[in-house]
Amino acid sequence: MLAQWNARWEEQQAVCRWLNRLGITAIKMSLPYHDRRAIAGHPRADHLVSPKHWADDAGEPPGDSRCPPHASMARIPGVRPVGNTWDEHWFFLGFIAMCHEPALRAGAFLHVATYFGDVVVSGLTTMNVWEPMQGNVSPEEARHYWSPISPLPYISKLDGSHKKILAISGRYDPTFWPEFTAAFHQAIRRDGVKIESLSLPCGHYSLGVAPFTYAVGYRFGTFLRRALA
């Protein structure tokens, strides 16, 4: 499981316990520049998505997210970790891992879009990243430069894979704007990939608070239990 950008280590413990109650083994990753991997004196993970590091560090987590399936299969006899959940900006990286890693059979994604650059340029929560850049980089260039870690170039790899996907979004999300979510759904269905979706009447962060968090947890928990049966 990949938590959201700037998530604290203890924040997703309840999600892991919920998956355990459903009979699903949960592995939570410590992302670059987060918690145990944070830079001394920098509790926030702004170094991962920042004007200074945007071209250098964004490619690390996709490789990270491909490691747990192989490590777990080698160490836990009889256990096949074949599903995962990704939140917020790690949707992009988790989706790429989903496209490339055969061991991942199902994925539940919270917040979806087609291009990482579009979210950075227009998102309310990423204004601190885009504002120092916009004098030197156009929105079109941002989309192009960040396309290697965007879902759209890789969607076709899912064709014929029979992988199961769930996309959960907030209808009033000011970071993953509804038009970006709609574009993702259109692109993935255009490639013939089956996808389930849940759209809730909330914003970005409110997707993680009651009562919406209960609907989210129930939906992706039951989805993974059914998808991995």
N, C-alpha and C positions, 0 to 999 in steps of 0.2 A: 504494500500500500504506500502510495506517495501522498503526503499531506500537502497542504496549501503553502504557498510562498510565505515566509516569515512565521510559519507555525512553530509553536513551542513543543518540546519533546512530549510533554504530558497531554497535549490537546487531543490526540487521536486515540488515546487508550480505550475510551468507551467504544469506539468503532471496532477495535480489535476484539474486545470482549463480546460485542454483539455478534460478530462473525463466528467467534468461538462457540457461542450458544447455539448457533445454527449448524454446528458441526464442521465449520470451515477453519482450517489452520490459517492464522494471520501473521504475516511478516511485515513489520513497519520499517521503512528505510529512513535513515538519517541523511537528509539531502545535503549537497555541498553548501558550505557557509551557514548551516543550521546546527543548533544545539551543540553536539559533541564535535562538530566539524566547523564551528564558528571561529572567526578570527578574534583573538583576544581583544577585549574592549569594544567589540561590535556585536551586541546581542541580536540586532536585526540582520537579516540576510540580504541587505541591499547590494552587496558586492556581486550577487549572482545576476540580478537584473538591474543594471546601472549604466549610465552613459559611458563610464570608463571601461567596463568589462563586458559590454553587450556582445562584442564580436569574439571574445576569447573563451568564456566560461559556459555559455549556454548549451554547448554540445555535450557536456559531461554527464548529466543525469540520464540520457537515453541509454548509455552504456551501463550505468549503474543499475537501471531498472531491468536490464536483461540478466543480471547476475543471480538474483535470488532463486529463479527456477532451477538452474543447474546446481547451485550450491545445496539447495534443499533436497533435491532428488538424490544427490550423492550422499547425504548425511542422514536422511530419515527414511528407513526402509518402508516401502508400501505407501508413502505419501507422494502425491503428484500435485504440486502447486500449479494450477493451470488458470487461475483467474486473478484479477487485480482491480483495485479502485484507485482513481486518480482525481485530484481536486485542483481547481483553479488553474494557474499557469502550468502546472505539471500535467494537465490534460494533454498539452501538445506533445510533451516528451513521452508520456505514457502511451499515447496513441501510436507514436512512431515505433515504440517497443512492441506494441501489439501487432503492428504490421510486419515486423521483421522476426519476431521470436516465435517459433512453432509451438513452444511449450505453453504459451499463453492462449487459452481457448476462449476466454470471456473477459470482458472489461466493462466496468461501470465508471462513467465519467461525469464529474460535476463541473458544469460550465463548459461549453463547447464553441468553437469557432474554426474558420478555415485557415486563417493566417495569424501567426504570432505578432507580426509587425502591426497589423490592423488594431489588435487589442492594445498594444503599447501606445500607439499613436493617439487613439481615441478614448482610452479607458480612464475613468476618474481616478482609480487607484494607482495608475502608472504615469500620472502627470509629472511626477518628480524625475522619471526616467526620460520622458520625451521632451520636456521643455528645454533642457540644456543642449539637446541634439538638434532641435528643429531648424536652427539657423544654418546648419551644415548638411542635413540629411532631409530629403523630401519624404512624404508619406509613401510614395511609390518605391523609393529606394529602400526605405525601412522594410516594406513588404518583401522586396526582392532579397535583401541581405539576410533577412531572417527566414526566408523560405525553406532552407534546409532543416529547420526545426519546426516547420508548420505541417499540419496534417495533409493538405490538399495534394502535394506531390506523391504521397504514398498510399492514398486511398485505394488505388487500383490493385495494390498488392493483396488486398483482402478478398478480391474476387475469387470465388470458388473455395475459399478457406473454411467456410461454414463456422467462422467464429461468431460469437454472440456479443452484441454491443448494446449497452444501455446509456443513454445521454439524458442527464438531468439538468435543468436550467431554471433560472428565475426570470419571470416575464418582464420585470422592470430592472434588470441588471444594467448599471451604468458603466460596467467595465467590459463584460462580454455582451455587447449590445444585441438586442433581439435579431437585428438584420444579419449579424455574423453567425448567430446560432442557426437561423433559417438557411443561410448559405451552406453551412456544414451539412445540414439534413438533406438539402437538395443535391449536393455533390455526392454524398455517400449513397443516396438512393439511385442517383443517375448511374452509378457504377454497379448497381444490382446487389449491393450489400444490404442485408437485413439489419434493421436497427429498431430498438424500442426506445420510447422517449417519455419523459415526464416533465411538464412545464408547470411551475407553481407561481401563484400570484405574489411574488416577493422580489427583493433586489439581490445584490451580490452577497453581502455578508449575512443578510437575514435568512439565506438558505441554510445557514448553520445554527439557527436559533429556533426555539420553540415558537409555534407548533410545527414549523416547516421541517425542522430537523428530524422530527419523528416520521413524517411522511417520506423524507429522503432515505432515512435508515431502513425503514420497512421495505421500501421499494428496491433498493440496491441489494439488501440482504436476501430477500426472497428471490430476486433475479439471479444472484450468484448461486444460491442453493439449487435452484432449478437448472441453471445453465451448466453447472458442474456435476450434476447427478450422473 
